[in-house]
Amino acid sequence: MIQKADAFNLKTFDHLLNDEIIIDVFGEDKSLYFRTLFTDKRGWNMRNNVAHGMLDTEQFHNKQNIDRILHAILCLGMVRLNKD
């Protein structure tokens, strides 16, 4: 029998991006940017399109898509440990 302490709960990428910790680290604007880019169906929804194979080769190699994803990676690279 698996005890509750041994189990874990999965979060979707969208739930993770809406998490209070993420909003505290990146701020409201950047967390909204990440949600719009990756998970919001009203936005670019890149996670869903890539994960479910909904992008054809031309869309996947689209300069605009690559620029946005690279920008998100650079934003993640700006996170530093606060030693206070």
C-alpha positions as protocol buffer text, in pm:
chain_id: "A"
residue {
  index: 1
  type: MET
  ca { x: 0 y: 0 z: 0 }
}
residue {
  index: 2
  type: ILE
  ca { x: 137 y: 342 z: -97 }
}
residue {
  index: 3
  type: GLN
  ca { x: 117 y: 597 z: 178 }
}
residue {
  index: 4
  type: LYS
  ca { x: 18 y: 952 z: 99 }
}
residue {
  index: 5
  type: ALA
  ca { x: 364 y: 1078 z: 199 }
}
residue {
  index: 6
  type: ASP
  ca { x: 520 y: 853 z: -67 }
}
residue {
  index: 7
  type: ALA
  ca { x: 294 y: 983 z: -345 }
}
residue {
  index: 8
  type: PHE
  ca { x: 320 y: 1302 z: -541 }
}
residue {
  index: 9
  type: ASN
  ca { x: 73 y: 1521 z: -723 }
}
residue {
  index: 10
  type: LEU
  ca { x: 136 y: 1616 z: -1083 }
}
residue {
  index: 11
  type: LYS
  ca { x: 83 y: 1973 z: -1196 }
}
residue {
  index: 12
  type: THR
  ca { x: 25 y: 2078 z: -1551 }
}
residue {
  index: 13
  type: PHE
  ca { x: 265 y: 2329 z: -1700 }
}
residue {
  index: 14
  type: ASP
  ca { x: -14 y: 2588 z: -1686 }
}
residue {
  index: 15
  type: HIS
  ca { x: -71 y: 2523 z: -1313 }
}
residue {
  index: 16
  type: LEU
  ca { x: 302 y: 2555 z: -1257 }
}
residue {
  index: 17
  type: LEU
  ca { x: 312 y: 2890 z: -1440 }
}
residue {
  index: 18
  type: ASN
  ca { x: 19 y: 3009 z: -1226 }
}
residue {
  index: 19
  type: ASP
  ca { x: 192 y: 2903 z: -904 }
}
residue {
  index: 20
  type: GLU
  ca { x: 250 y: 3177 z: -645 }
}
residue {
  index: 21
  type: ILE
  ca { x: 624 y: 3103 z: -634 }
}
residue {
  index: 22
  type: ILE
  ca { x: 662 y: 3151 z: -1010 }
}
residue {
  index: 23
  type: ILE
  ca { x: 467 y: 3478 z: -996 }
}
residue {
  index: 24
  type: ASP
  ca { x: 685 y: 3597 z: -704 }
}
residue {
  index: 25
  type: VAL
  ca { x: 1006 y: 3510 z: -889 }
}
residue {
  index: 26
  type: PHE
  ca { x: 917 y: 3643 z: -1234 }
}
residue {
  index: 27
  type: GLY
  ca { x: 648 y: 3897 z: -1153 }
}
residue {
  index: 28
  type: GLU
  ca { x: 294 y: 3916 z: -1284 }
}
residue {
  index: 29
  type: ASP
  ca { x: 387 y: 4042 z: -1632 }
}
residue {
  index: 30
  type: LYS
  ca { x: 652 y: 3782 z: -1714 }
}
residue {
  index: 31
  type: SER
  ca { x: 446 y: 3494 z: -1575 }
}
residue {
  index: 32
  type: LEU
  ca { x: 156 y: 3611 z: -1795 }
}
residue {
  index: 33
  type: TYR
  ca { x: 400 y: 3624 z: -2088 }
}
residue {
  index: 34
  type: PHE
  ca { x: 507 y: 3263 z: -2021 }
}
residue {
  index: 35
  type: ARG
  ca { x: 144 y: 3148 z: -1996 }
}
residue {
  index: 36
  type: THR
  ca { x: 52 y: 3330 z: -2317 }
}
residue {
  index: 37
  type: LEU
  ca { x: 350 y: 3185 z: -2500 }
}
residue {
  index: 38
  type: PHE
  ca { x: 330 y: 2827 z: -2373 }
}
residue {
  index: 39
  type: THR
  ca { x: -9 y: 2726 z: -2232 }
}
residue {
  index: 40
  type: ASP
  ca { x: -294 y: 2972 z: -2289 }
}
residue {
  index: 41
  type: LYS
  ca { x: -522 y: 2866 z: -2576 }
}
residue {
  index: 42
  type: ARG
  ca { x: -591 y: 3235 z: -2646 }
}
residue {
  index: 43
  type: GLY
  ca { x: -216 y: 3293 z: -2694 }
}
residue {
  index: 44
  type: TRP
  ca { x: 55 y: 3110 z: -2885 }
}
residue {
  index: 45
  type: ASN
  ca { x: 1 y: 2785 z: -2688 }
}
residue {
  index: 46
  type: MET
  ca { x: 340 y: 2651 z: -2797 }
}
residue {
  index: 47
  type: ARG
  ca { x: 354 y: 2370 z: -2541 }
}
residue {
  index: 48
  type: ASN
  ca { x: 30 y: 2219 z: -2665 }
}
residue {
  index: 49
  type: ASN
  ca { x: 118 y: 2264 z: -3032 }
}
residue {
  index: 50
  type: VAL
  ca { x: 461 y: 2103 z: -2992 }
}
residue {
  index: 51
  type: ALA
  ca { x: 357 y: 1827 z: -2751 }
}
residue {
  index: 52
  type: HIS
  ca { x: 65 y: 1715 z: -2966 }
}
residue {
  index: 53
  type: GLY
  ca { x: 243 y: 1743 z: -3300 }
}
residue {
  index: 54
  type: MET
  ca { x: 20 y: 2023 z: -3426 }
}
residue {
  index: 55
  type: LEU
  ca { x: 306 y: 2220 z: -3585 }
}
residue {
  index: 56
  type: ASP
  ca { x: 425 y: 2130 z: -3931 }
}
residue {
  index: 57
  type: THR
  ca { x: 793 y: 2167 z: -4019 }
}
residue {
  index: 58
  type: GLU
  ca { x: 755 y: 2519 z: -4156 }
}
residue {
  index: 59
  type: GLN
  ca { x: 584 y: 2644 z: -3839 }
}
residue {
  index: 60
  type: PHE
  ca { x: 836 y: 2471 z: -3613 }
}
residue {
  index: 61
  type: HIS
  ca { x: 1128 y: 2638 z: -3790 }
}
residue {
  index: 62
  type: ASN
  ca { x: 950 y: 2972 z: -3806 }
}
residue {
  index: 63
  type: LYS
  ca { x: 1193 y: 3248 z: -3698 }
}
residue {
  index: 64
  type: GLN
  ca { x: 924 y: 3418 z: -3488 }
}
residue {
  index: 65
  type: ASN
  ca { x: 853 y: 3097 z: -3290 }
}
residue {
  index: 66
  type: ILE
  ca { x: 1223 y: 3031 z: -3235 }
}
residue {
  index: 67
  type: ASP
  ca { x: 1281 y: 3391 z: -3123 }
}
residue {
  index: 68
  type: ARG
  ca { x: 1002 y: 3368 z: -2863 }
}
residue {
  index: 69
  type: ILE
  ca { x: 1123 y: 3037 z: -2722 }
}
residue {
  index: 70
  type: LEU
  ca { x: 1483 y: 3162 z: -2708 }
}
residue {
  index: 71
  type: HIS
  ca { x: 1362 y: 3477 z: -2532 }
}
residue {
  index: 72
  type: ALA
  ca { x: 1181 y: 3265 z: -2271 }
}
residue {
  index: 73
  type: ILE
  ca { x: 1499 y: 3061 z: -2214 }
}
residue {
  index: 74
  type: LEU
  ca { x: 1701 y: 3381 z: -2170 }
}
residue {
  index: 75
  type: CYS
  ca { x: 1442 y: 3506 z: -1917 }
}
residue {
  index: 76
  type: LEU
  ca { x: 1481 y: 3181 z: -1722 }
}
residue {
  index: 77
  type: GLY
  ca { x: 1859 y: 3230 z: -1730 }
}
residue {
  index: 78
  type: MET
  ca { x: 1821 y: 3560 z: -1545 }
}
residue {
  index: 79
  type: VAL
  ca { x: 1697 y: 3386 z: -1228 }
}
residue {
  index: 80
  type: ARG
  ca { x: 1951 y: 3399 z: -946 }
}
residue {
  index: 81
  type: LEU
  ca { x: 1947 y: 3256 z: -595 }
}
residue {
  index: 82
  type: ASN
  ca { x: 1870 y: 3522 z: -337 }
}
residue {
  index: 83
  type: LYS
  ca { x: 2124 y: 3466 z: -56 }
}
residue {
  index: 84
  type: ASP
  ca { x: 1948 y: 3694 z: 196 }
}
